[in-house]
Amino acid sequence: MVVESGQRSAISMLSDTKRTQLLADLVGDARQKLEDCLGAYDVNDDVVECFEINQQTTVQRDVDEFCAYVSKICHRKDAAPARSPPRRPASDQQRRTPSSSAIGMASAFLTGQPIKPQAPRLATPESKRQRVASPSASPPVIVSPVVSPAARGHALGNGRSQLLNGHLPSAAGGAARIQVVNIVEHDYRWMNCTIAERGQALSRRLENLERRMLSDVAAQVMVSDPDVVQAQVGQITHASVVVCGRIVCDAEGKLNEHSMILEGSREMSGGKRVRLVVKDCAELTAFSGQVVAVVGRVSSNGQELHAWRVIPGLPAPAPSRPKRETALVGVAAGPYTSSSDLDFALLQSVLQRFVTDRVCCGVLLGPFLEADNQLVQSRELRCSGESLTYEAAYQKVFHVIEEFGAQHPEIRIVVVPSPLDIGVVFPVPQPPRCFPHKIWAAEKESPNVSYASNPAVVMVGSTQLYLTSCDVLSPVIHGLVQRSNSSGNRIETACKMLLHQRTLFPSTPPQPCVEPSQSHLLTFGVDEKEEVPDVFVFASKLTDLAKSVDGRVFVNPGHAVKGHVAFIHVGCTDGKDVASSTRVDVVPFAT
């Protein structure tokens, strides 16, 4: 997975704060080389962030690689800017004409008629002068295409594998008890949530976490430092204080160290806000929507809180030691078809791999018919030359799954929908069977195929697997403000934040769209009696992942269209917790 930096020329210059952070810990030749690079090229904050996410490292650790990366994607400051051709203004008729693409797709979906291809529009030819490339223009960004698995014969053995506890034995053939627990059981009304109800949902999460943090975290701070007293956000006092609130940005845009606002709860602070000054914090990990405890001093006018410590949420509880119950769980994430055909041969290959590796449970995360698929967007749904409706395409998918379930009753199949599936109208949380209702009439369901909600919990013996088809890491990483001396890379830090915030969707605004009236169903472990899941499984556009963080296991199987599938070996050995007794293999199909 490669995150693109957007444009080859920087939109804005590197901020002074980011430049200071990059150069702070460097000395000698490394510092001089980085200064020369920043002085020669138009580097901005987005370029630095893309490099650190793609390489899973920091600029300070690998200055040479960063300079090579910058030289490939950024303009030199002494290069003449490329001249853009003049844009042709749209006519009044063009401005008044609505796009027929979305109308046609919706009409075909509701009527059940085959989707007819639309004649392509002829583009206005450019003049020869406009087609000639400017000698100073940057070469185009090259993005590696996704090759069809059918064209490669599924020979995907050259991919990189991710292993966790690879020394542990396999759990193939295990037969632990499998139980599926849905977060939401039935369809519900949505899009009728008022602004007041949205505010109440946000306040409810803040107040629930605030009670735990004041009783646990703040109490520990006051014990360790008797001079610190508990206070409310906006309360004027001359003593050192510990307060709890939510971090928000002072304006639209990306959060940074100079735009942080601490917002108190309605219950404790009446919703008051103060500016959060974090220049004295030795370590900092923050993002918009994060509930934190802050230790510092209030300014004389009560408008600012000068912090020297920001506690990023509730600490992860000690992991439990589960009973040893051996089971092998296979996980794959969609899309399961290429953009050139809808034969779903890739889905069949995934299911066959489950049989080969002798899994007792196979998890299929959506999307199954992705809205961004080129055939869907072009309104040319075809399989082996035959035109399909959306419902016919879905029936084809679930016929493969149901037929497999009937042939292999020893394997429990769990199907999790995705917000990216075309025709799925529910936001997160999504109920089971939220696909178009007509597709179920033609299918005879197998008893070992379970249609779960999104998210859902799968109990493998006494081990909890928390499943979602959403990308829960990218929103946190994109808005993360982290000091350079903080330990761990950004992906590991994001995993920790999910544990500290007790939800997979902690950032605001939430991505994907979360229904505010149902957001309380997406939290875990907020109450002391509630358990924090042992294994978190999600589908992220970032790199494949198999990592142990704070005694929990985080797994990103990658996308099946890129050829990877994950195998979670539960209860391989007796260990002190699940993280030490669970083996995870994220491997290509052919291995």
Secondary structure, 3 states (H helix, E strand, C coil): CCCCCCCCCCCCCCCHHHHHHHHHCCCHHHHHHHHHHHHHECCCHHHHHHHHHHHCCCCCCCHHHHHHHHHHHCCECCCCCCCCCCCCCCCHHHHHCCCHHHHHHHHHHHHCCCCCCCCCCCCCCCCHHHHCCCCCCCCCCCCCCCCCHHHHCCCCCCCCCEEECCCCCCCCCCCCCEEEEECCCCCCCCCCCCHHHHHHHHHHHHHHHHHHHHHCHHHHHHHHCCCEEECCCCCCCCCEEEEEEEEEECCCCCCCCCCEEEECCHHHHCCCEEEEECCCCCCCEECCCCEEEEEEEECCCCCEEEEEEEECCCCCCCCCCCCCCCEEEEEEECCCCCCCCCCCHHHHHHHHHHHHCCCCEEEEECCCCECCCHHHHCCCCEECCEECCHHHHHHHHHHHHHHHHHHCCCCEEEEECCCCECCCCCCECECCCCCCHHHHCCCCCCCCEEECCECEEEEECCEEEEECCCCCCHHHHHCCEECCCCCCCHHHHHHHHHHHHCECCCCCCCCCCECHHHHHHHECCCCCCCCCCCEEECCCCCCCEEEEECCEEEEECCCHHHCEEEEEEECCCCCCCHHHHCEEEEEECCC
